[in-house]
Structures are given as C-alpha cells and as structure tokens.
C-alpha cells in the first residue's frame, strides 16, 4: 500500500503541473546502457525476461520468492519468509545497476548470481548521511562522495 504524502513531500507533489506528471510517466523504467548493462530503480523479477518486466515491480522490487516472482510485506525493510534479495537470483544475461534500497552507507552491494552477471546496488544512503555512489563503466571503478550532512532520518520501514 502507498503511504499518503505529508509535509514537504505533499507540497512538492502539489507544485507539479500536469505536464510534469505526463513527462515523468513517459520516462523508461529500464535503461539499457549496452548489450551487457541495464539500469533500474528497484529491481527485476528473475522469472521474467527484461521485455516482460512490469513497471511498478521494476520501481519497487526488493525481494523475490523461490519462483523468481516479487515478494513483499507491509514493511519493505523486512524480507518476507522464504524470500531472498532479487539481485541474488537474477539469471541475466544482463548485468544490473540499481538503487532503491540502502544496503550500506559506505559500500555498494555486489551480487554475482550467475557467470558473467553482476548486480550492483549503488544506493549508499547519501540522503541519510552516507555516500553518493557511481559505478564507472566499462572500468568498474567505484566513485563515492560523502554527503555534506544528513538530509533525512533513516527510518525502519521507510520506502523512498
């Protein structure tokens, strides 16, 4: 379930014009960088090829069931029983760079779930006082810049 906007988020949302919302609705949820790499906000269901992914899932996914389909709970920070992080099950062939879930405030999470497949979780909590992290391709270098301050409090159950 979606939480209603409050406070500053509500004011920001109300400031958007219809053409702003239309522009955002047209943005892709999966960006292909080349034959090997794609970028997503949340994740990909391992049970589906790239072409069959559902936009809402791509934006919000954190965990999958054994069958490779999305698994969720009321608290997105709690992994559902019998589930696992989607990136640990992604079969490829694409490698994926994603955000949405802060795994660590210092280092990105890297899963190598299949030969030649890498999944990089680069959300290192900049808004929570961590780092802004980038994966440089094709070299694989990681660039991190520490946040100047803590902009938001990391809350259990916070879901962007």
C-alpha positions in Angstrom: 0.0 0.0 0.0 1.1 3.5 -0.8 1.5 6.0 2.0 -0.1 9.4 1.5 2.2 12.3 1.0 2.7 14.6 4.0 4.6 17.8 4.8 7.3 18.8 2.4 6.6 15.8 0.1 3.0 16.9 -0.2 4.0 20.5 -1.1 6.4 19.2 -3.7 3.8 17.0 -5.3 1.2 19.7 -5.3 3.7 22.0 -7.1 3.9 19.6 -10.1 2.0 20.6 -13.2 0.0 18.1 -15.3 2.7 18.3 -18.0 5.4 17.4 -15.3 3.5 14.3 -14.3 3.0 13.4 -18.0 6.7 13.8 -18.7 7.6 11.5 -15.7 5.0 8.9 -16.8 6.8 8.7 -20.2 10.3 8.0 -18.7 11.6 4.5 -19.1 11.8 2.2 -16.0 14.6 0.2 -17.6 17.5 2.0 -19.3 19.8 -0.2 -21.4 23.3 1.1 -21.5 24.7 -1.5 -23.9 24.3 -5.2 -24.6 25.5 -6.1 -21.1 24.3 -3.4 -18.7 20.9 -2.1 -17.7 19.9 0.4 -15.0 16.7 0.2 -12.9 15.5 2.0 -9.8 14.3 -1.0 -7.8 14.9 -4.5 -9.3 13.9 -7.1 -11.8 11.9 -10.3 -11.4 14.2 -13.2 -12.2 11.3 -15.2 -13.5 10.8 -12.7 -16.4 13.0 -11.6 -19.2 13.7 -7.8 -19.5 10.9 -7.3 -22.1 8.3 -8.8 -19.8 9.1 -6.8 -16.6 6.2 -4.8 -15.0 7.0 -1.1 -14.4 5.6 -1.0 -10.9 7.7 -4.0 -9.9 10.9 -2.5 -11.5 10.4 0.6 -9.5 9.8 -1.1 -6.1 11.2 -4.6 -6.0 13.5 -5.7 -3.2 12.7 -9.4 -2.6 11.6 -12.5 -4.6 10.1 -15.8 -3.8 11.7 -19.1 -4.8 9.8 -19.0 -8.1 11.5 -15.7 -9.0 8.4 -13.5 -8.7 8.0 -10.5 -6.4 7.6 -11.0 -2.7 6.6 -8.2 -0.3 5.4 -7.4 3.2 3.8 -4.4 4.8 7.3 -3.4 6.0 9.6 -3.2 3.0 12.7 -3.4 5.2 11.7 -6.9 6.4 12.4 -9.7 4.0 9.4 -12.0 3.7 9.8 -15.5 5.0 11.2 -17.8 2.2 12.3 -14.9 0.1 15.7 -13.5 -0.9 17.1 -10.3 -2.5 16.1 -10.2 -6.1 19.7 -9.5 -7.2 21.0 -12.7 -5.7 18.6 -14.6 -8.0 18.8 -12.6 -11.3 19.9 -15.0 -14.0 21.0 -12.4 -16.6 22.2 -12.3 -19.2 22.1 -8.6 -18.4 24.1 -7.1 -15.5 22.1 -4.6 -13.5 22.8 -1.3 -11.6 20.1 -0.4 -9.2 19.2 1.8 -6.2 16.0 2.0 -4.1 17.4 0.0 -1.1 20.2 1.2 1.1 22.3 -1.9 1.9 25.2 0.0 3.4 26.1 3.7 4.0 29.7 3.1 2.8 30.0 0.4 0.1 27.7 -0.7 -2.7 26.3 -4.2 -2.6 27.5 -6.5 -5.4 25.9 -9.8 -6.2 27.3 -12.2 -8.9 24.3 -14.6 -9.2 25.4 -16.2 -12.5 28.6 -16.5 -14.6 29.3 -13.1 -16.2 26.3 -11.4 -14.4 26.8 -8.6 -11.8 24.1 -6.7 -9.8 25.3 -3.5 -8.2 23.2 -1.9 -5.5 24.7 1.6 -5.5 22.2 3.3 -3.1 24.6 4.1 -0.2 22.3 6.4 1.6 23.5 9.9 0.6 20.3 11.5 1.9 20.9 9.7 5.2 24.4 11.0 5.6 26.1 8.1 3.7 27.6 8.5 0.2 26.5 9.2 -3.3 28.0 6.3 -5.3 28.6 5.7 -9.0 29.8 2.7 -10.9 32.0 3.8 -13.8 31.7 1.7 -16.9 33.5 0.0 -18.5 36.3 0.1 -16.0 34.2 -1.0 -13.0 35.7 1.8 -10.8 33.5 3.0 -7.9 33.4 6.7 -7.1 31.9 7.7 -3.8 31.3 11.2 -2.4 30.3 11.5 1.3 27.2 13.5 2.0 27.8 17.0 3.4 25.2 16.3 6.0 22.3 14.1 6.9 19.3 15.3 5.0 16.7 12.7 6.2 16.5 10.3 9.1 16.7 6.7 8.1 13.5 5.1 9.5 12.8 1.4 9.7 10.1 0.8 7.2 11.0 3.9 5.1 10.3 3.2 1.4 11.6 6.2 -0.7 
